[in-house]
């Protein structure tokens, strides 16, 4: 997507403080301006400092009702980090419980109840993958259609969103037949309700643009790592896949990292490059190279462009993993509690990778997400191939998806559409795995990326750190448990495996 598709939000100059970025109509009908700040918020600081800086930023951006929450309440702030996010840091932000009593005692009624907030701080590794301005424009557009949470304000490295009284699905819930049908219906509504401009359609499927852009970034990343760890690219591309026994994984009896890699290298602030038995080269198979991998992706992409040149493009989420699907908890008496409306309790969030694609791509990506367990205590990066949905489960999803888009029930017509869509899903699955394989490579953080936060602090005059306390020294970010190297390796292996299934 580009600026000619949806209006971009104007960027903030570093010399400014806070200003309205755009107008939006809120649910209560009021016209309000969307504040934007150049402030950089660092959640790697000691928690005491981070909490105070957060309150300062909330005041600066004039979040509704938050003026009653003073700086000395920072330690009582209800701040909960949401686990499972592999790219961003996401927090639920609520005022202290005793604020309710303060409001009751306020005879003048000068304050109103502070709104609960969702705070999203962008990860450093993905800033070169995502057009943040386009993402914000997308969220604003979707808000007008009452899809997803409202955008409340933006700052230099993150944003505030509407807090939804909802819980993300678990991997088990996503697989449940009745929930899978509900997801299919909501996905169909997303595909059909969000209009694409002629310019967006002319640009083509965004998956191909991602492959083109991420291929360049991945090559640069691997050159960097190859200098530090010669042979790492070969290990990335060639290994004998051994699916972990789930009982073995749960018991903690996992393979140990390869001893020839210095995982504690202070210059490598990345996730662990666990080149364990999952990533060991297999001497019995032909060795792949990264240039060969890119060439094969490009050739397959060209075949897909020709085969589906007339295929309709729709607005796709492109990342419907279980953590990005919330179930609302409606109050008593809500229409959402009625059986026919229960599927509308599902809300999709995180539109970082959204854009025009064939509808089969979005469904194929969702099916691939069945194999992931981002909350696994030992191997959150691992792809459990045996969890890919069986044929019956895929057909159940596609049947519900097709039926939800038909005004009149025609058995023969629906059966034909289901059959065609199932074939298309198989065709698009290699592209899905290729995209996320490249993404995994680019997500492997280099040592240079750690210094980005330090540069923000040095250069940003609006960087918030409470004056009443001394500035602490920044400590290096703790190593993430998510192994992007292992994830990328397995996605690339799946790409080859997908192609081997074609004659």
WOWO-V963587 format. One record per residue. PHI is phi in whole degrees, 0 to 359 (* if undefined). PSI is psi in radians with two decimals (* if undefined). NEAR is the number of other C-alpha atoms within 12 Angstrom. Layout:
phi->PHI psi->PSI near->NEAR
phi->PHI psi->PSI near->NEAR
//
This chain:
phi->* psi->2.53 near->37
phi->229 psi->-3.11 near->24
phi->295 psi->-0.33 near->20
phi->278 psi->-0.07 near->17
phi->271 psi->-1.14 near->24
phi->236 psi->2.61 near->25
phi->297 psi->2.36 near->22
phi->278 psi->2.67 near->24
phi->277 psi->2.34 near->31
phi->297 psi->2.45 near->23
phi->282 psi->2.71 near->24
phi->268 psi->2.28 near->24
phi->281 psi->2.54 near->19
phi->295 psi->-0.37 near->21
phi->278 psi->-0.23 near->16
phi->276 psi->2.93 near->20
phi->257 psi->-1.42 near->25
phi->223 psi->2.46 near->28
phi->211 psi->2.80 near->27
phi->291 psi->2.32 near->26
phi->266 psi->-0.60 near->30
phi->195 psi->2.96 near->26
phi->261 psi->2.53 near->26
phi->216 psi->2.64 near->28
phi->260 psi->2.12 near->21
phi->279 psi->2.97 near->21
phi->299 psi->-0.48 near->16
phi->275 psi->0.06 near->8
phi->94 psi->-0.14 near->9
phi->284 psi->2.51 near->10
phi->271 psi->2.09 near->13
phi->228 psi->2.70 near->21
phi->271 psi->2.57 near->24
phi->266 psi->1.96 near->33
phi->286 psi->2.63 near->37
phi->220 psi->2.37 near->38
phi->232 psi->2.64 near->40
phi->270 psi->0.08 near->35
phi->294 psi->2.44 near->39
phi->257 psi->2.14 near->37
phi->254 psi->2.16 near->41
phi->250 psi->1.89 near->39
phi->273 psi->0.16 near->34
phi->267 psi->-0.06 near->25
phi->289 psi->2.85 near->27
phi->307 psi->2.53 near->21
phi->304 psi->-0.66 near->20
phi->301 psi->-0.77 near->28
phi->291 psi->-0.74 near->30
phi->300 psi->-0.75 near->30
phi->298 psi->-0.74 near->36
phi->292 psi->-0.70 near->33
phi->295 psi->-0.63 near->36
phi->296 psi->-0.78 near->47
phi->297 psi->-0.72 near->39
phi->301 psi->-0.76 near->32
phi->294 psi->-0.72 near->40
phi->299 psi->-0.73 near->43
phi->294 psi->-0.76 near->26
phi->301 psi->-0.66 near->28
phi->268 psi->0.04 near->31
phi->55 psi->0.89 near->29
phi->295 psi->2.35 near->39
phi->307 psi->2.19 near->27
phi->83 psi->-0.14 near->25
phi->278 psi->-0.06 near->33
phi->295 psi->-0.38 near->26
phi->284 psi->-0.34 near->30
phi->272 psi->1.84 near->37
phi->269 psi->2.94 near->25
phi->298 psi->-0.56 near->28
phi->286 psi->-0.05 near->19
phi->266 psi->0.08 near->25
phi->305 psi->-0.73 near->26
phi->292 psi->-0.36 near->21
phi->265 psi->-0.03 near->23
phi->299 psi->2.34 near->31
phi->276 psi->1.70 near->24
phi->238 psi->2.00 near->28
phi->235 psi->2.16 near->21
phi->277 psi->2.33 near->20
phi->272 psi->2.12 near->22
phi->279 psi->2.86 near->24
phi->99 psi->-0.25 near->29
phi->284 psi->2.18 near->29
phi->267 psi->-0.19 near->34
phi->242 psi->-0.85 near->31
phi->250 psi->2.87 near->27
phi->261 psi->2.17 near->28
phi->237 psi->2.31 near->31
phi->229 psi->2.52 near->31
phi->269 psi->2.24 near->28
phi->240 psi->2.06 near->33
phi->230 psi->2.58 near->35
phi->292 psi->2.80 near->37
phi->303 psi->2.60 near->28
phi->301 psi->-0.60 near->19
phi->287 psi->-0.09 near->19
phi->297 psi->-0.55 near->27
phi->301 psi->-0.78 near->20
phi->294 psi->-0.62 near->15
phi->298 psi->-0.70 near->21
phi->291 psi->-0.63 near->24
phi->295 psi->-0.59 near->15
phi->276 psi->-0.12 near->14
phi->280 psi->1.60 near->15
phi->294 psi->-0.50 near->11
phi->279 psi->-0.23 near->10
phi->55 psi->0.67 near->13
phi->278 psi->-0.29 near->15
phi->244 psi->2.65 near->21
phi->240 psi->2.92 near->23
phi->297 psi->2.24 near->26
phi->295 psi->2.45 near->29
phi->282 psi->2.47 near->30
phi->291 psi->2.54 near->29
phi->235 psi->2.69 near->35
phi->247 psi->2.11 near->35
phi->258 psi->2.23 near->38
phi->238 psi->2.08 near->37
phi->251 psi->2.14 near->33
phi->292 psi->2.47 near->34
phi->284 psi->2.53 near->33
phi->294 psi->-0.60 near->32
phi->291 psi->-0.40 near->31
phi->256 psi->0.03 near->27
phi->294 psi->-0.47 near->26
phi->271 psi->0.03 near->22
phi->259 psi->-0.39 near->32
phi->236 psi->2.40 near->29
phi->273 psi->1.71 near->24
phi->296 psi->-0.66 near->33
phi->296 psi->-0.69 near->31
phi->291 psi->-0.64 near->27
phi->299 psi->-0.76 near->34
phi->295 psi->-0.68 near->41
phi->296 psi->-0.65 near->35
phi->296 psi->-0.80 near->41
phi->299 psi->-0.72 near->41
phi->297 psi->-0.73 near->34
phi->296 psi->-0.77 near->32
phi->294 psi->-0.58 near->31
phi->298 psi->-0.65 near->26
phi->296 psi->-0.44 near->22
phi->264 psi->0.12 near->22
phi->59 psi->0.73 near->23
phi->245 psi->2.10 near->30
phi->78 psi->3.09 near->34
phi->287 psi->2.66 near->38
phi->284 psi->2.60 near->33
phi->274 psi->2.23 near->47
phi->254 psi->-0.39 near->40
phi->170 psi->2.74 near->43
phi->231 psi->2.64 near->47
phi->225 psi->-3.08 near->44
phi->305 psi->-0.73 near->36
phi->233 psi->0.57 near->33
phi->175 psi->-2.90 near->36
phi->202 psi->2.86 near->42
phi->253 psi->2.40 near->41
phi->234 psi->2.87 near->34
phi->301 psi->2.33 near->32
phi->276 psi->2.10 near->27
phi->261 psi->2.35 near->30
phi->283 psi->1.44 near->21
phi->206 psi->2.87 near->25
phi->232 psi->2.46 near->25
phi->292 psi->2.63 near->30
phi->293 psi->2.72 near->30
phi->265 psi->2.92 near->26
phi->297 psi->-0.57 near->30
phi->289 psi->-0.72 near->22
phi->296 psi->-0.69 near->24
phi->298 psi->-0.54 near->36
phi->277 psi->-0.29 near->32
phi->299 psi->2.31 near->21
phi->306 psi->-0.77 near->23
phi->292 psi->-0.59 near->20
phi->285 psi->-0.67 near->30
phi->301 psi->-0.70 near->37
phi->297 psi->-0.71 near->31
phi->295 psi->-0.71 near->37
phi->297 psi->-0.72 near->43
phi->300 psi->-0.75 near->42
phi->295 psi->-0.76 near->34
phi->293 psi->-0.63 near->37
phi->294 psi->-0.68 near->41
phi->297 psi->-0.71 near->33
phi->295 psi->-0.69 near->33
phi->298 psi->-0.79 near->38
phi->296 psi->-0.62 near->34
phi->268 psi->-0.43 near->25
phi->269 psi->-0.48 near->20
phi->269 psi->2.00 near->27
phi->285 psi->2.58 near->24
phi->251 psi->2.36 near->30
phi->287 psi->2.78 near->22
phi->304 psi->-0.62 near->16
phi->294 psi->-0.69 near->18
phi->295 psi->-0.71 near->23
phi->294 psi->-0.66 near->26
phi->294 psi->-0.52 near->20
phi->288 psi->-0.33 near->21
phi->86 psi->-3.06 near->28
phi->294 psi->2.30 near->39
phi->288 psi->-0.33 near->36
phi->298 psi->-0.61 near->44
phi->287 psi->-0.61 near->31
phi->294 psi->-0.69 near->24
phi->297 psi->-0.76 near->37
phi->300 psi->-0.76 near->35
phi->297 psi->-0.85 near->25
phi->288 psi->-0.75 near->22
phi->288 psi->-0.45 near->31
phi->298 psi->-0.75 near->32
phi->296 psi->-0.80 near->23
phi->296 psi->-0.70 near->27
phi->295 psi->-0.70 near->38
phi->299 psi->-0.77 near->25
phi->296 psi->-0.71 near->21
phi->297 psi->-0.79 near->31
phi->292 psi->-0.58 near->35
phi->299 psi->-0.72 near->21
phi->297 psi->-0.84 near->24
phi->290 psi->-0.57 near->32
phi->297 psi->-0.57 near->19
phi->293 psi->-0.63 near->14
phi->276 psi->-0.69 near->20
phi->230 psi->1.45 near->22
phi->305 psi->2.31 near->16
phi->94 psi->-0.03 near->23
phi->294 psi->-0.58 near->33
phi->294 psi->-0.70 near->37
phi->296 psi->-0.69 near->27
phi->292 psi->-0.57 near->38
phi->296 psi->-0.71 near->43
phi->272 psi->-0.35 near->42
phi->227 psi->2.04 near->34
phi->198 psi->2.80 near->31
phi->267 psi->2.02 near->25
phi->286 psi->2.21 near->30
phi->235 psi->1.85 near->23
phi->293 psi->2.27 near->23
phi->293 psi->2.40 near->25
phi->290 psi->2.25 near->18
phi->297 psi->-0.57 near->22
phi->292 psi->-0.66 near->11
phi->295 psi->-0.72 near->14
phi->294 psi->-0.75 near->20
phi->293 psi->-0.50 near->15
phi->278 psi->-0.12 near->15
phi->87 psi->0.06 near->16
phi->276 psi->1.24 near->14
phi->256 psi->2.73 near->23
phi->297 psi->2.60 near->23
phi->268 psi->2.67 near->20
phi->300 psi->2.67 near->21
phi->297 psi->2.24 near->19
phi->288 psi->-0.23 near->14
phi->275 psi->0.08 near->16
phi->250 psi->2.28 near->22
phi->274 psi->1.63 near->19
phi->288 psi->-0.31 near->24
phi->260 psi->0.31 near->18
phi->302 psi->2.02 near->18
phi->296 psi->-0.32 near->17
phi->276 psi->-0.22 near->20
phi->254 psi->1.49 near->29
phi->271 psi->1.28 near->29
phi->228 psi->3.11 near->36
phi->290 psi->2.78 near->35
phi->298 psi->2.30 near->34
phi->273 psi->1.33 near->44
phi->284 psi->1.41 near->38
phi->277 psi->1.15 near->39
phi->271 psi->-2.73 near->30
phi->293 psi->-0.27 near->24
phi->289 psi->-0.42 near->37
phi->243 psi->0.28 near->36
phi->281 psi->2.41 near->30
phi->301 psi->2.51 near->27
phi->256 psi->1.90 near->20
phi->293 psi->-0.24 near->12
phi->275 psi->-0.13 near->10
phi->241 psi->2.79 near->13
phi->297 psi->2.36 near->15
phi->281 psi->2.38 near->22
phi->261 psi->2.66 near->25
phi->242 psi->2.77 near->22
phi->294 psi->-0.74 near->34
phi->301 psi->-0.66 near->18
phi->295 psi->-0.71 near->17
phi->300 psi->-0.81 near->33
phi->296 psi->-0.69 near->30
phi->296 psi->-0.70 near->18
phi->292 psi->-0.68 near->23
phi->299 psi->-0.80 near->35
phi->296 psi->-0.71 near->25
phi->294 psi->-0.77 near->19
phi->293 psi->-0.64 near->28
phi->298 psi->-0.74 near->31
phi->296 psi->-0.68 near->18
phi->298 psi->-0.73 near->17
phi->292 psi->-0.66 near->27
phi->298 psi->-0.67 near->23
phi->287 psi->-0.76 near->12
phi->294 psi->-0.62 near->14
phi->243 psi->0.57 near->22
phi->296 psi->-0.44 near->18
phi->258 psi->0.10 near->14
phi->288 psi->2.40 near->22
phi->294 psi->2.38 near->21
phi->264 psi->2.47 near->32
phi->228 psi->2.89 near->34
phi->285 psi->2.07 near->37
phi->245 psi->2.60 near->41
phi->283 psi->-0.76 near->44
phi->73 psi->0.14 near->42
phi->205 psi->0.87 near->32
phi->275 psi->1.11 near->40
phi->278 psi->2.86 near->38
phi->300 psi->-0.53 near->39
phi->288 psi->-0.28 near->35
phi->263 psi->0.12 near->37
phi->242 psi->2.01 near->39
phi->257 psi->2.63 near->33
phi->247 psi->2.06 near->32
phi->295 psi->2.63 near->26
phi->249 psi->1.47 near->21
phi->291 psi->2.64 near->20
phi->288 psi->2.92 near->13
phi->301 psi->2.42 near->9
phi->86 psi->-0.07 near->9
phi->292 psi->2.46 near->15
phi->301 psi->-0.40 near->16
phi->292 psi->-0.25 near->19
phi->277 psi->-0.23 near->19
phi->290 psi->2.42 near->15
phi->308 psi->-0.71 near->13
phi->289 psi->-0.29 near->12
phi->252 psi->0.04 near->17
phi->300 psi->-0.60 near->24
phi->296 psi->-0.41 near->31
phi->286 psi->-0.12 near->34
phi->292 psi->-0.34 near->34
phi->280 psi->2.30 near->42
phi->230 psi->2.26 near->37
phi->267 psi->2.45 near->41
phi->233 psi->3.07 near->42
phi->63 psi->1.53 near->39
phi->258 psi->0.53 near->36
phi->300 psi->-0.63 near->33
phi->252 psi->0.22 near->37
phi->289 psi->2.75 near->37
phi->161 psi->3.13 near->44
phi->289 psi->2.30 near->41
phi->204 psi->2.86 near->40
phi->296 psi->2.52 near->40
phi->300 psi->-0.54 near->38
phi->295 psi->-0.51 near->45
phi->296 psi->-0.79 near->46
phi->296 psi->-0.71 near->44
phi->292 psi->-0.74 near->45
phi->300 psi->-0.71 near->39
phi->296 psi->-0.72 near->38
phi->298 psi->-0.74 near->40
phi->297 psi->-0.68 near->41
phi->296 psi->-0.54 near->41
phi->290 psi->-0.27 near->38
phi->298 psi->-0.43 near->35
phi->277 psi->-0.11 near->33
phi->258 psi->2.62 near->36
phi->222 psi->1.48 near->34
phi->289 psi->-0.14 near->31
phi->255 psi->0.16 near->23
phi->298 psi->2.34 near->24
phi->293 psi->-0.47 near->18
phi->249 psi->-0.77 near->26
phi->228 psi->1.20 near->36
phi->295 psi->-0.28 near->28
phi->274 psi->-0.25 near->36
phi->291 psi->2.48 near->41
phi->255 psi->1.97 near->38
phi->272 psi->1.65 near->31
phi->298 psi->-0.51 near->27
phi->289 psi->-0.11 near->17
phi->263 psi->0.01 near->24
phi->301 psi->2.41 near->25
phi->301 psi->2.33 near->29
phi->298 psi->2.86 near->18
phi->305 psi->-0.74 near->18
phi->297 psi->-0.68 near->14
phi->290 psi->-0.66 near->25
phi->295 psi->-0.75 near->33
phi->295 psi->-0.64 near->30
phi->299 psi->-0.79 near->29
phi->297 psi->-0.88 near->39
phi->294 psi->-0.66 near->43
phi->300 psi->-0.82 near->35
phi->296 psi->-0.68 near->32
phi->297 psi->-0.83 near->35
phi->293 psi->-0.82 near->38
phi->299 psi->-0.61 near->29
phi->290 psi->-0.28 near->26
phi->260 psi->0.04 near->26
phi->253 psi->2.28 near->19
phi->282 psi->-0.59 near->10
phi->238 psi->2.39 near->12
phi->275 psi->1.96 near->15
phi->235 psi->1.87 near->14
phi->305 psi->-0.82 near->14
phi->294 psi->-0.75 near->12
phi->296 psi->-0.77 near->18
phi->295 psi->-0.74 near->24
phi->299 psi->-0.69 near->21
phi->294 psi->-0.74 near->17
phi->295 psi->-0.71 near->24
phi->298 psi->-0.78 near->26
phi->298 psi->-0.79 near->22
phi->296 psi->-0.73 near->21
phi->292 psi->-0.64 near->29
phi->298 psi->-0.70 near->31
phi->294 psi->-0.71 near->22
phi->294 psi->-0.67 near->26
phi->300 psi->-0.73 near->32
phi->297 psi->-0.68 near->30
phi->295 psi->-0.66 near->31
phi->274 psi->-0.25 near->40
phi->301 psi->-0.73 near->40
phi->300 psi->-0.63 near->37
phi->294 psi->-0.70 near->48
phi->302 psi->-0.88 near->41
phi->291 psi->-0.58 near->40
phi->295 psi->-0.77 near->45
phi->301 psi->-0.86 near->42
phi->286 psi->-0.43 near->40
phi->295 psi->-0.80 near->40
phi->296 psi->-0.72 near->44
phi->303 psi->-0.77 near->40
phi->299 psi->-0.68 near->39
phi->295 psi->-0.80 near->45
phi->293 psi->-0.48 near->41
phi->286 psi->-0.27 near->39
phi->293 psi->1.85 near->42
phi->290 psi->2.44 near->40
phi->266 psi->2.88 near->32
phi->296 psi->-0.47 near->25
phi->295 psi->-0.52 near->22
phi->290 psi->-0.43 near->27
phi->297 psi->-0.60 near->26
phi->285 psi->-0.14 near->21
phi->300 psi->-0.75 near->25
phi->297 psi->-0.71 near->31
phi->296 psi->-0.66 near->23
phi->295 psi->-0.67 near->17
phi->299 psi->-0.73 near->24
phi->293 psi->-0.69 near->25
phi->288 psi->-0.63 near->14
phi->263 psi->-0.44 near->16
phi->272 psi->1.91 near->25
phi->292 psi->-0.31 near->19
phi->263 psi->0.13 near->28
phi->300 psi->2.21 near->32
phi->271 psi->2.21 near->36
phi->210 psi->2.10 near->31
phi->308 psi->2.27 near->25
phi->295 psi->-0.43 near->14
phi->286 psi->-0.21 near->13
phi->232 psi->2.69 near->14
phi->287 psi->2.59 near->11
phi->291 psi->2.18 near->18
phi->278 psi->2.81 near->18
phi->279 psi->2.48 near->14
phi->284 psi->2.33 near->21
phi->261 psi->2.61 near->18
phi->301 psi->2.55 near->26
phi->296 psi->2.39 near->28
phi->297 psi->2.53 near->18
phi->298 psi->2.27 near->24
phi->289 psi->2.57 near->31
phi->283 psi->-0.24 near->28
phi->277 psi->2.11 near->35
phi->268 psi->1.66 near->36
phi->294 psi->-0.57 near->38
phi->298 psi->-0.88 near->42
phi->297 psi->-0.66 near->42
phi->297 psi->-0.83 near->45
phi->298 psi->-0.72 near->41
phi->302 psi->-0.80 near->47
phi->289 psi->-0.63 near->41
phi->294 psi->-0.68 near->42
phi->294 psi->-0.69 near->43
phi->298 psi->-0.70 near->37
phi->296 psi->-0.63 near->33
phi->301 psi->-0.84 near->34
phi->296 psi->-0.70 near->31
phi->297 psi->-0.73 near->18
phi->301 psi->-0.78 near->26
phi->293 psi->-0.56 near->24
phi->293 psi->-0.33 near->11
phi->281 psi->-0.22 near->13
phi->268 psi->2.54 near->14
phi->285 psi->* near->5
//
